[in-house]
Amino acid sequence: MAGGLLCLLAGSAAARPAPWYWWASRTGDDRICAQTSPGAGWLREATAFRDSRCSQRVRPF
């Protein structure tokens, strides 16, 4: 039991926060920075970022 709990806690300690992306509107020139899709009318750009302003790119492994 204690070993299972230890494994569970060790896995969560290595977790990273979700990346942020620029999302571009399909119908206009609007762009927003978000972790998840704002809806069906938005396209995600490929570059991932570490912060909510989409200014610090995620470094590849």
mmCIF file as Biopython writes it, N, C-alpha, C and O atoms, coordinates in Angstrom:
data_model
#
loop_
_atom_site.group_PDB
_atom_site.id
_atom_site.type_symbol
_atom_site.label_atom_id
_atom_site.label_alt_id
_atom_site.label_comp_id
_atom_site.label_asym_id
_atom_site.label_entity_id
_atom_site.label_seq_id
_atom_site.pdbx_PDB_ins_code
_atom_site.Cartn_x
_atom_site.Cartn_y
_atom_site.Cartn_z
_atom_site.occupancy
_atom_site.B_iso_or_equiv
_atom_site.auth_seq_id
_atom_site.auth_asym_id
_atom_site.pdbx_PDB_model_num
ATOM 1   N N  . MET A ? 1  ? 0.815   -1.182 0.000   1.0 0.0 1  A 1 
ATOM 2   C CA . MET A ? 1  ? 0.000   0.000  0.000   1.0 0.0 1  A 1 
ATOM 3   C C  . MET A ? 1  ? 0.867   1.257  0.000   1.0 0.0 1  A 1 
ATOM 4   O O  . MET A ? 1  ? 0.636   2.173  -0.790  1.0 0.0 1  A 1 
ATOM 5   N N  . ALA A ? 2  ? 1.851   1.301  0.875   1.0 0.0 2  A 1 
ATOM 6   C CA . ALA A ? 2  ? 2.727   2.466  0.961   1.0 0.0 2  A 1 
ATOM 7   C C  . ALA A ? 2  ? 3.563   2.619  -0.312  1.0 0.0 2  A 1 
ATOM 8   O O  . ALA A ? 2  ? 3.845   3.733  -0.753  1.0 0.0 2  A 1 
ATOM 9   N N  . GLY A ? 3  ? 3.954   1.479  -0.895  1.0 0.0 3  A 1 
ATOM 10  C CA . GLY A ? 3  ? 4.726   1.530  -2.138  1.0 0.0 3  A 1 
ATOM 11  C C  . GLY A ? 3  ? 3.923   2.096  -3.291  1.0 0.0 3  A 1 
ATOM 12  O O  . GLY A ? 3  ? 4.451   2.855  -4.104  1.0 0.0 3  A 1 
ATOM 13  N N  . GLY A ? 4  ? 2.649   1.733  -3.368  1.0 0.0 4  A 1 
ATOM 14  C CA . GLY A ? 4  ? 1.775   2.268  -4.418  1.0 0.0 4  A 1 
ATOM 15  C C  . GLY A ? 4  ? 1.578   3.759  -4.265  1.0 0.0 4  A 1 
ATOM 16  O O  . GLY A ? 4  ? 1.582   4.491  -5.255  1.0 0.0 4  A 1 
ATOM 17  N N  . LEU A ? 5  ? 1.403   4.222  -3.032  1.0 0.0 5  A 1 
ATOM 18  C CA . LEU A ? 5  ? 1.242   5.647  -2.771  1.0 0.0 5  A 1 
ATOM 19  C C  . LEU A ? 5  ? 2.517   6.401  -3.131  1.0 0.0 5  A 1 
ATOM 20  O O  . LEU A ? 5  ? 2.453   7.494  -3.693  1.0 0.0 5  A 1 
ATOM 21  N N  . LEU A ? 6  ? 3.651   5.837  -2.817  1.0 0.0 6  A 1 
ATOM 22  C CA . LEU A ? 6  ? 4.926   6.466  -3.146  1.0 0.0 6  A 1 
ATOM 23  C C  . LEU A ? 6  ? 5.090   6.600  -4.661  1.0 0.0 6  A 1 
ATOM 24  O O  . LEU A ? 6  ? 5.535   7.641  -5.145  1.0 0.0 6  A 1 
ATOM 25  N N  . CYS A ? 7  ? 4.739   5.566  -5.402  1.0 0.0 7  A 1 
ATOM 26  C CA . CYS A ? 7  ? 4.827   5.617  -6.866  1.0 0.0 7  A 1 
ATOM 27  C C  . CYS A ? 7  ? 3.888   6.678  -7.439  1.0 0.0 7  A 1 
ATOM 28  O O  . CYS A ? 7  ? 4.246   7.387  -8.379  1.0 0.0 7  A 1 
ATOM 29  N N  . LEU A ? 8  ? 2.714   6.780  -6.885  1.0 0.0 8  A 1 
ATOM 30  C CA . LEU A ? 8  ? 1.746   7.767  -7.342  1.0 0.0 8  A 1 
ATOM 31  C C  . LEU A ? 8  ? 2.258   9.185  -7.112  1.0 0.0 8  A 1 
ATOM 32  O O  . LEU A ? 8  ? 2.145   10.037 -7.993  1.0 0.0 8  A 1 
ATOM 33  N N  . LEU A ? 9  ? 2.813   9.438  -5.945  1.0 0.0 9  A 1 
ATOM 34  C CA . LEU A ? 9  ? 3.345   10.761 -5.630  1.0 0.0 9  A 1 
ATOM 35  C C  . LEU A ? 9  ? 4.581   11.085 -6.457  1.0 0.0 9  A 1 
ATOM 36  O O  . LEU A ? 9  ? 4.768   12.236 -6.851  1.0 0.0 9  A 1 
ATOM 37  N N  . ALA A ? 10 ? 5.415   10.114 -6.724  1.0 0.0 10 A 1 
ATOM 38  C CA . ALA A ? 10 ? 6.617   10.346 -7.517  1.0 0.0 10 A 1 
ATOM 39  C C  . ALA A ? 10 ? 6.255   10.707 -8.960  1.0 0.0 10 A 1 
ATOM 40  O O  . ALA A ? 10 ? 6.932   11.534 -9.572  1.0 0.0 10 A 1 
ATOM 41  N N  . GLY A ? 11 ? 5.218   10.112 -9.505  1.0 0.0 11 A 1 
ATOM 42  C CA . GLY A ? 11 ? 4.798   10.428 -10.867 1.0 0.0 11 A 1 
ATOM 43  C C  . GLY A ? 11 ? 4.252   11.833 -10.998 1.0 0.0 11 A 1 
ATOM 44  O O  . GLY A ? 11 ? 4.486   12.489 -12.013 1.0 0.0 11 A 1 
ATOM 45  N N  . SER A ? 12 ? 3.531   12.311 -9.997  1.0 0.0 12 A 1 
ATOM 46  C CA . SER A ? 12 ? 2.970   13.657 -10.066 1.0 0.0 12 A 1 
ATOM 47  C C  . SER A ? 12 ? 4.035   14.720 -9.850  1.0 0.0 12 A 1 
ATOM 48  O O  . SER A ? 12 ? 3.859   15.854 -10.294 1.0 0.0 12 A 1 
ATOM 49  N N  . ALA A ? 13 ? 5.119   14.393 -9.192  1.0 0.0 13 A 1 
ATOM 50  C CA . ALA A ? 13 ? 6.189   15.365 -8.971  1.0 0.0 13 A 1 
ATOM 51  C C  . ALA A ? 13 ? 6.918   15.700 -10.266 1.0 0.0 13 A 1 
ATOM 52  O O  . ALA A ? 13 ? 7.484   16.787 -10.381 1.0 0.0 13 A 1 
ATOM 53  N N  . ALA A ? 14 ? 6.921   14.801 -11.238 1.0 0.0 14 A 1 
ATOM 54  C CA . ALA A ? 14 ? 7.618   15.032 -12.499 1.0 0.0 14 A 1 
ATOM 55  C C  . ALA A ? 14 ? 6.708   15.652 -13.559 1.0 0.0 14 A 1 
ATOM 56  O O  . ALA A ? 14 ? 7.165   15.928 -14.668 1.0 0.0 14 A 1 
ATOM 57  N N  . ALA A ? 15 ? 5.451   15.874 -13.248 1.0 0.0 15 A 1 
ATOM 58  C CA . ALA A ? 15 ? 4.511   16.418 -14.222 1.0 0.0 15 A 1 
ATOM 59  C C  . ALA A ? 15 ? 4.838   17.879 -14.528 1.0 0.0 15 A 1 
ATOM 60  O O  . ALA A ? 15 ? 5.305   18.622 -13.664 1.0 0.0 15 A 1 
ATOM 61  N N  . ARG A ? 16 ? 4.584   18.270 -15.760 1.0 0.0 16 A 1 
ATOM 62  C CA . ARG A ? 16 ? 4.803   19.647 -16.185 1.0 0.0 16 A 1 
ATOM 63  C C  . ARG A ? 16 ? 3.463   20.312 -16.466 1.0 0.0 16 A 1 
ATOM 64  O O  . ARG A ? 16 ? 2.481   19.634 -16.768 1.0 0.0 16 A 1 
ATOM 65  N N  . PRO A ? 17 ? 3.422   21.625 -16.367 1.0 0.0 17 A 1 
ATOM 66  C CA . PRO A ? 17 ? 2.172   22.311 -16.697 1.0 0.0 17 A 1 
ATOM 67  C C  . PRO A ? 17 ? 1.886   22.227 -18.194 1.0 0.0 17 A 1 
ATOM 68  O O  . PRO A ? 17 ? 2.799   22.072 -19.004 1.0 0.0 17 A 1 
ATOM 69  N N  . ALA A ? 18 ? 0.636   22.328 -18.539 1.0 0.0 18 A 1 
ATOM 70  C CA . ALA A ? 18 ? 0.237   22.271 -19.949 1.0 0.0 18 A 1 
ATOM 71  C C  . ALA A ? 18 ? 0.790   23.481 -20.695 1.0 0.0 18 A 1 
ATOM 72  O O  . ALA A ? 18 ? 0.844   24.575 -20.134 1.0 0.0 18 A 1 
ATOM 73  N N  . PRO A ? 19 ? 1.201   23.303 -21.946 1.0 0.0 19 A 1 
ATOM 74  C CA . PRO A ? 19 ? 1.710   24.437 -22.721 1.0 0.0 19 A 1 
ATOM 75  C C  . PRO A ? 19 ? 0.593   25.379 -23.157 1.0 0.0 19 A 1 
ATOM 76  O O  . PRO A ? 19 ? -0.578  25.001 -23.184 1.0 0.0 19 A 1 
ATOM 77  N N  . TRP A ? 20 ? 0.965   26.594 -23.493 1.0 0.0 20 A 1 
ATOM 78  C CA . TRP A ? 20 ? 0.061   27.614 -24.012 1.0 0.0 20 A 1 
ATOM 79  C C  . TRP A ? 20 ? 0.294   27.732 -25.511 1.0 0.0 20 A 1 
ATOM 80  O O  . TRP A ? 20 ? 1.411   27.502 -25.976 1.0 0.0 20 A 1 
ATOM 81  N N  . TYR A ? 21 ? -0.722  28.081 -26.269 1.0 0.0 21 A 1 
ATOM 82  C CA . TYR A ? 21 ? -0.619  28.213 -27.725 1.0 0.0 21 A 1 
ATOM 83  C C  . TYR A ? 21 ? -1.335  29.477 -28.192 1.0 0.0 21 A 1 
ATOM 84  O O  . TYR A ? 21 ? -2.263  29.958 -27.541 1.0 0.0 21 A 1 
ATOM 85  N N  . TRP A ? 22 ? -0.890  30.003 -29.329 1.0 0.0 22 A 1 
ATOM 86  C CA . TRP A ? 22 ? -1.649  31.046 -30.012 1.0 0.0 22 A 1 
ATOM 87  C C  . TRP A ? 22 ? -2.771  30.367 -30.778 1.0 0.0 22 A 1 
ATOM 88  O O  . TRP A ? 22 ? -2.551  29.373 -31.470 1.0 0.0 22 A 1 
ATOM 89  N N  . TRP A ? 23 ? -3.962  30.904 -30.651 1.0 0.0 23 A 1 
ATOM 90  C CA . TRP A ? 23 ? -5.134  30.435 -31.378 1.0 0.0 23 A 1 
ATOM 91  C C  . TRP A ? 23 ? -5.584  31.548 -32.303 1.0 0.0 23 A 1 
ATOM 92  O O  . TRP A ? 23 ? -5.798  32.676 -31.857 1.0 0.0 23 A 1 
ATOM 93  N N  . ALA A ? 24 ? -5.731  31.246 -33.594 1.0 0.0 24 A 1 
ATOM 94  C CA . ALA A ? 24 ? -6.131  32.231 -34.594 1.0 0.0 24 A 1 
ATOM 95  C C  . ALA A ? 24 ? -7.574  31.980 -35.024 1.0 0.0 24 A 1 
ATOM 96  O O  . ALA A ? 24 ? -7.980  30.841 -35.256 1.0 0.0 24 A 1 
ATOM 97  N N  . SER A ? 25 ? -8.331  33.060 -35.125 1.0 0.0 25 A 1 
ATOM 98  C CA . SER A ? 25 ? -9.726  32.960 -35.535 1.0 0.0 25 A 1 
ATOM 99  C C  . SER A ? 25 ? -9.818  32.616 -37.015 1.0 0.0 25 A 1 
ATOM 100 O O  . SER A ? 25 ? -9.049  33.132 -37.825 1.0 0.0 25 A 1 
ATOM 101 N N  . ARG A ? 26 ? -10.753 31.749 -37.366 1.0 0.0 26 A 1 
ATOM 102 C CA . ARG A ? 26 ? -10.979 31.395 -38.771 1.0 0.0 26 A 1 
ATOM 103 C C  . ARG A ? 26 ? -11.755 32.483 -39.504 1.0 0.0 26 A 1 
ATOM 104 O O  . ARG A ? 26 ? -11.717 32.545 -40.733 1.0 0.0 26 A 1 
ATOM 105 N N  . THR A ? 27 ? -12.458 33.341 -38.769 1.0 0.0 27 A 1 
ATOM 106 C CA . THR A ? 27 ? -13.328 34.325 -39.401 1.0 0.0 27 A 1 
ATOM 107 C C  . THR A ? 27 ? -12.797 35.751 -39.358 1.0 0.0 27 A 1 
ATOM 108 O O  . THR A ? 27 ? -13.382 36.637 -39.980 1.0 0.0 27 A 1 
ATOM 109 N N  . GLY A ? 28 ? -11.716 35.993 -38.648 1.0 0.0 28 A 1 
ATOM 110 C CA . GLY A ? 28 ? -11.190 37.345 -38.547 1.0 0.0 28 A 1 
ATOM 111 C C  . GLY A ? 28 ? -9.698  37.327 -38.283 1.0 0.0 28 A 1 
ATOM 112 O O  . GLY A ? 28 ? -9.038  36.303 -38.460 1.0 0.0 28 A 1 
ATOM 113 N N  . ASP A ? 29 ? -9.170  38.462 -37.858 1.0 0.0 29 A 1 
ATOM 114 C CA . ASP A ? 29 ? -7.744  38.596 -37.582 1.0 0.0 29 A 1 
ATOM 115 C C  . ASP A ? 29 ? -7.414  38.456 -36.098 1.0 0.0 29 A 1 
ATOM 116 O O  . ASP A ? 29 ? -6.302  38.773 -35.676 1.0 0.0 29 A 1 
ATOM 117 N N  . ASP A ? 30 ? -8.364  37.988 -35.314 1.0 0.0 30 A 1 
ATOM 118 C CA . ASP A ? 30 ? -8.162  37.867 -33.872 1.0 0.0 30 A 1 
ATOM 119 C C  . ASP A ? 30 ? -7.251  36.692 -33.537 1.0 0.0 30 A 1 
ATOM 120 O O  . ASP A ? 30 ? -7.288  35.650 -34.191 1.0 0.0 30 A 1 
ATOM 121 N N  . ARG A ? 31 ? -6.422  36.884 -32.493 1.0 0.0 31 A 1 
ATOM 122 C CA . ARG A ? 31 ? -5.576  35.824 -31.941 1.0 0.0 31 A 1 
ATOM 123 C C  . ARG A ? 31 ? -5.625  35.914 -30.443 1.0 0.0 31 A 1 
ATOM 124 O O  . ARG A ? 31 ? -5.649  37.011 -29.884 1.0 0.0 31 A 1 
ATOM 125 N N  . ILE A ? 32 ? -5.640  34.760 -29.772 1.0 0.0 32 A 1 
ATOM 126 C CA . ILE A ? 32 ? -5.578  34.724 -28.316 1.0 0.0 32 A 1 
ATOM 127 C C  . ILE A ? 32 ? -4.586  33.657 -27.881 1.0 0.0 32 A 1 
ATOM 128 O O  . ILE A ? 32 ? -4.298  32.720 -28.625 1.0 0.0 32 A 1 
ATOM 129 N N  . CYS A ? 33 ? -4.073  33.809 -26.683 1.0 0.0 33 A 1 
ATOM 130 C CA . CYS A ? 33 ? -3.151  32.837 -26.105 1.0 0.0 33 A 1 
ATOM 131 C C  . CYS A ? 33 ? -3.922  32.042 -25.065 1.0 0.0 33 A 1 
ATOM 132 O O  . CYS A ? 33 ? -4.447  32.616 -24.111 1.0 0.0 33 A 1 
ATOM 133 N N  . ALA A ? 34 ? -3.997  30.716 -25.238 1.0 0.0 34 A 1 
ATOM 134 C CA . ALA A ? 34 ? -4.751  29.870 -24.310 1.0 0.0 34 A 1 
ATOM 135 C C  . ALA A ? 34 ? -4.179  28.456 -24.309 1.0 0.0 34 A 1 
ATOM 136 O O  . ALA A ? 34 ? -3.491  28.050 -25.246 1.0 0.0 34 A 1 
ATOM 137 N N  . GLN A ? 35 ? -4.477  27.709 -23.237 1.0 0.0 35 A 1 
ATOM 138 C CA . GLN A ? 35 ? -4.030  26.320 -23.144 1.0 0.0 35 A 1 
ATOM 139 C C  . GLN A ? 35 ? -4.966  25.372 -23.867 1.0 0.0 35 A 1 
ATOM 140 O O  . GLN A ? 35 ? -4.526  24.336 -24.366 1.0 0.0 35 A 1 
ATOM 141 N N  . THR A ? 36 ? -6.220  25.695 -23.934 1.0 0.0 36 A 1 
ATOM 142 C CA . THR A ? 36 ? -7.205  24.837 -24.586 1.0 0.0 36 A 1 
ATOM 143 C C  . THR A ? 36 ? -7.943  25.615 -25.672 1.0 0.0 36 A 1 
ATOM 144 O O  . THR A ? 36 ? -7.930  26.846 -25.679 1.0 0.0 36 A 1 
ATOM 145 N N  . SER A ? 37 ? -8.570  24.911 -26.563 1.0 0.0 37 A 1 
ATOM 146 C CA . SER A ? 37 ? -9.280  25.531 -27.678 1.0 0.0 37 A 1 
ATOM 147 C C  . SER A ? 37 ? -10.431 26.406 -27.190 1.0 0.0 37 A 1 
ATOM 148 O O  . SER A ? 37 ? -11.226 25.978 -26.353 1.0 0.0 37 A 1 
ATOM 149 N N  . PRO A ? 38 ? -10.520 27.634 -27.712 1.0 0.0 38 A 1 
ATOM 150 C CA . PRO A ? 38 ? -11.644 28.492 -27.345 1.0 0.0 38 A 1 
ATOM 151 C C  . PRO A ? 38 ? -12.931 28.131 -28.077 1.0 0.0 38 A 1 
ATOM 152 O O  . PRO A ? 38 ? -13.980 28.706 -27.789 1.0 0.0 38 A 1 
ATOM 153 N N  . GLY A ? 39 ? -12.871 27.192 -29.016 1.0 0.0 39 A 1 
ATOM 154 C CA . GLY A ? 39 ? -14.075 26.760 -29.729 1.0 0.0 39 A 1 
ATOM 155 C C  . GLY A ? 39 ? -13.762 26.261 -31.117 1.0 0.0 39 A 1 
ATOM 156 O O  . GLY A ? 39 ? -12.601 26.158 -31.513 1.0 0.0 39 A 1 
ATOM 157 N N  . ALA A ? 40 ? -14.823 25.951 -31.857 1.0 0.0 40 A 1 
ATOM 158 C CA . ALA A ? 40 ? -14.666 25.346 -33.184 1.0 0.0 40 A 1 
ATOM 159 C C  . ALA A ? 40 ? -14.121 26.315 -34.225 1.0 0.0 40 A 1 
ATOM 160 O O  . ALA A ? 40 ? -13.555 25.869 -35.223 1.0 0.0 40 A 1 
ATOM 161 N N  . GLY A ? 41 ? -14.265 27.596 -34.036 1.0 0.0 41 A 1 
ATOM 162 C CA . GLY A ? 41 ? -13.841 28.567 -35.037 1.0 0.0 41 A 1 
ATOM 163 C C  . GLY A ? 41 ? -12.414 29.042 -34.890 1.0 0.0 41 A 1 
ATOM 164 O O  . GLY A ? 41 ? -12.059 30.104 -35.401 1.0 0.0 41 A 1 
ATOM 165 N N  . TRP A ? 42 ? -11.586 28.269 -34.196 1.0 0.0 42 A 1 
ATOM 166 C CA . TRP A ? 42 ? -10.206 28.685 -33.926 1.0 0.0 42 A 1 
ATOM 167 C C  . TRP A ? 42 ? -9.212  27.620 -34.381 1.0 0.0 42 A 1 
ATOM 168 O O  . TRP A ? 42 ? -9.484  26.423 -34.285 1.0 0.0 42 A 1 
ATOM 169 N N  . LEU A ? 43 ? -8.070  28.062 -34.871 1.0 0.0 43 A 1 
ATOM 170 C CA . LEU A ? 43 ? -6.984  27.174 -35.302 1.0 0.0 43 A 1 
ATOM 171 C C  . LEU A ? 43 ? -5.783  27.371 -34.386 1.0 0.0 43 A 1 
ATOM 172 O O  . LEU A ? 43 ? -5.384  28.504 -34.115 1.0 0.0 43 A 1 
ATOM 173 N N  . ARG A ? 44 ? -5.204  26.265 -33.909 1.0 0.0 44 A 1 
ATOM 174 C CA . ARG A ? 44 ? -4.030  26.340 -33.041 1.0 0.0 44 A 1 
ATOM 175 C C  . ARG A ? 44 ? -2.771  26.458 -33.877 1.0 0.0 44 A 1 
ATOM 176 O O  . ARG A ? 44 ? -2.571  25.697 -34.823 1.0 0.0 44 A 1 
ATOM 177 N N  . GLU A ? 45 ? -1.920  27.417 -33.524 1.0 0.0 45 A 1 
ATOM 178 C CA . GLU A ? 45 ? -0.618  27.550 -34.170 1.0 0.0 45 A 1 
ATOM 179 C C  . GLU A ? 45 ? 0.343   26.547 -33.544 1.0 0.0 45 A 1 
ATOM 180 O O  . GLU A ? 45 ? 0.141   26.133 -32.403 1.0 0.0 45 A 1 
ATOM 181 N N  . ALA A ? 46 ? 1.369   26.158 -34.259 1.0 0.0 46 A 1 
ATOM 182 C CA . ALA A ? 46 ? 2.223   25.028 -33.870 1.0 0.0 46 A 1 
ATOM 183 C C  . ALA A ? 46 ? 3.144   25.281 -32.680 1.0 0.0 46 A 1 
ATOM 184 O O  . ALA A ? 46 ? 3.425   24.345 -31.932 1.0 0.0 46 A 1 
ATOM 185 N N  . THR A ? 47 ? 3.618   26.487 -32.477 1.0 0.0 47 A 1 
ATOM 186 C CA . THR A ? 47 ? 4.600   26.763 -31.436 1.0 0.0 47 A 1 
ATOM 187 C C  . THR A ? 47 ? 3.959   26.756 -30.051 1.0 0.0 47 A 1 
ATOM 188 O O  . THR A ? 47 ? 2.925   27.388 -29.837 1.0 0.0 47 A 1 
ATOM 189 N N  . ALA A ? 48 ? 4.574   26.040 -29.113 1.0 0.0 48 A 1 
ATOM 190 C CA . ALA A ? 48 ? 4.102   25.976 -27.732 1.0 0.0 48 A 1 
ATOM 191 C C  . ALA A ? 48 ? 4.871   26.982 -26.875 1.0 0.0 48 A 1 
ATOM 192 O O  . ALA A ? 48 ? 6.042   27.262 -27.133 1.0 0.0 48 A 1 
ATOM 193 N N  . PHE A ? 49 ? 4.201   27.522 -25.852 1.0 0.0 49 A 1 
ATOM 194 C CA . PHE A ? 49 ? 4.800   28.508 -24.959 1.0 0.0 49 A 1 
ATOM 195 C C  . PHE A ? 49 ? 4.614   28.076 -23.510 1.0 0.0 49 A 1 
ATOM 196 O O  . PHE A ? 49 ? 3.743   27.263 -23.199 1.0 0.0 49 A 1 
ATOM 197 N N  . ARG A ? 50 ? 5.456   28.639 -22.614 1.0 0.0 50 A 1 
ATOM 198 C CA . ARG A ? 50 ? 5.399   28.298 -21.196 1.0 0.0 50 A 1 
ATOM 199 C C  . ARG A ? 50 ? 4.519   29.232 -20.380 1.0 0.0 50 A 1 
ATOM 200 O O  . ARG A ? 50 ? 4.126   28.883 -19.267 1.0 0.0 50 A 1 
ATOM 201 N N  . ASP A ? 51 ? 4.200   30.413 -20.906 1.0 0.0 51 A 1 
ATOM 202 C CA . ASP A ? 51 ? 3.486   31.404 -20.113 1.0 0.0 51 A 1 
ATOM 203 C C  . ASP A ? 51 ? 2.193   31.855 -20.789 1.0 0.0 51 A 1 
ATOM 204 O O  . ASP A ? 51 ? 1.985   31.621 -21.980 1.0 0.0 51 A 1 
ATOM 205 N N  . SER A ? 52 ? 1.336   32.502 -20.014 1.0 0.0 52 A 1 
ATOM 206 C CA . SER A ? 52 ? 0.014   32.898 -20.500 1.0 0.0 52 A 1 
ATOM 207 C C  . SER A ? 52 ? 0.042   34.089 -21.448 1.0 0.0 52 A 1 
ATOM 208 O O  . SER A ? 52 ? -1.001  34.458 -21.990 1.0 0.0 52 A 1 
ATOM 209 N N  . ARG A ? 53 ? 1.193   34.697 -21.663 1.0 0.0 53 A 1 
ATOM 210 C CA . ARG A ? 53 ? 1.318   35.781 -22.643 1.0 0.0 53 A 1 
ATOM 211 C C  . ARG A ? 53 ? 1.890   35.270 -23.965 1.0 0.0 53 A 1 
ATOM 212 O O  . ARG A ? 53 ? 2.058   36.035 -24.915 1.0 0.0 53 A 1 
ATOM 213 N N  . CYS A ? 54 ? 2.188   33.971 -24.017 1.0 0.0 54 A 1 
ATOM 214 C CA . CYS A ? 54 ? 2.801   33.355 -25.208 1.0 0.0 54 A 1 
ATOM 215 C C  . CYS A ? 54 ? 4.072   34.099 -25.622 1.0 0.0 54 A 1 
ATOM 216 O O  . CYS A ? 54 ? 4.257   34.457 -26.785 1.0 0.0 54 A 1 
ATOM 217 N N  . SER A ? 55 ? 4.942   34.319 -24.631 1.0 0.0 55 A 1 
ATOM 218 C CA . SER A ? 55 ? 6.194   35.020 -24.922 1.0 0.0 55 A 1 
ATOM 219 C C  . SER A ? 55 ? 7.433   34.160 -24.674 1.0 0.0 55 A 1 
ATOM 220 O O  . SER A ? 55 ? 8.507   34.489 -25.178 1.0 0.0 55 A 1 
ATOM 221 N N  . GLN A ? 56 ? 7.316   33.067 -23.912 1.0 0.0 56 A 1 
ATOM 222 C CA . GLN A ? 56 ? 8.448   32.191 -23.620 1.0 0.0 56 A 1 
ATOM 223 C C  . GLN A ? 56 ? 8.214   30.834 -24.264 1.0 0.0 56 A 1 
ATOM 224 O O  . GLN A ? 56 ? 7.388   30.050 -23.796 1.0 0.0 56 A 1 
ATOM 225 N N  . ARG A ? 57 ? 8.932   30.566 -25.323 1.0 0.0 57 A 1 
ATOM 226 C CA . ARG A ? 57 ? 8.748   29.293 -26.049 1.0 0.0 57 A 1 
ATOM 227 C C  . ARG A ? 57 ? 9.189   28.108 -25.220 1.0 0.0 57 A 1 
ATOM 228 O O  . ARG A ? 57 ? 10.126  28.196 -24.426 1.0 0.0 57 A 1 
ATOM 229 N N  . VAL A ? 58 ? 8.498   26.996 -25.417 1.0 0.0 58 A 1 
ATOM 230 C CA . VAL A ? 58 ? 8.887   25.734 -24.771 1.0 0.0 58 A 1 
ATOM 231 C C  . VAL A ? 58 ? 10.109  25.212 -25.512 1.0 0.0 58 A 1 
ATOM 232 O O  . VAL A ? 58 ? 10.131  25.148 -26.741 1.0 0.0 58 A 1 
ATOM 233 N N  . ARG A ? 59 ? 11.112  24.845 -24.747 1.0 0.0 59 A 1 
ATOM 234 C CA . ARG A ? 59 ? 12.329  24.296 -25.372 1.0 0.0 59 A 1 
ATOM 235 C C  . ARG A ? 59 ? 12.132  22.821 -25.658 1.0 0.0 59 A 1 
ATOM 236 O O  . ARG A ? 59 ? 11.591  22.095 -24.824 1.0 0.0 59 A 1 
ATOM 237 N N  . PRO A ? 60 ? 12.565  22.368 -26.830 1.0 0.0 60 A 1 
ATOM 238 C CA . PRO A ? 60 ? 12.434  20.941 -27.141 1.0 0.0 60 A 1 
ATOM 239 C C  . PRO A ? 60 ? 13.327  20.109 -26.223 1.0 0.0 60 A 1 
ATOM 240 O O  . PRO A ? 60 ? 14.318  20.608 -25.690 1.0 0.0 60 A 1 
ATOM 241 N N  . PHE A ? 61 ? 12.972  18.855 -26.047 1.0 0.0 61 A 1 
ATOM 242 C CA . PHE A ? 61 ? 13.724  17.958 -25.167 1.0 0.0 61 A 1 
ATOM 243 C C  . PHE A ? 61 ? 15.096  17.714 -25.685 1.0 0.0 61 A 1 
ATOM 244 O O  . PHE A ? 61 ? 15.868  16.981 -25.068 1.0 0.0 61 A 1 
#
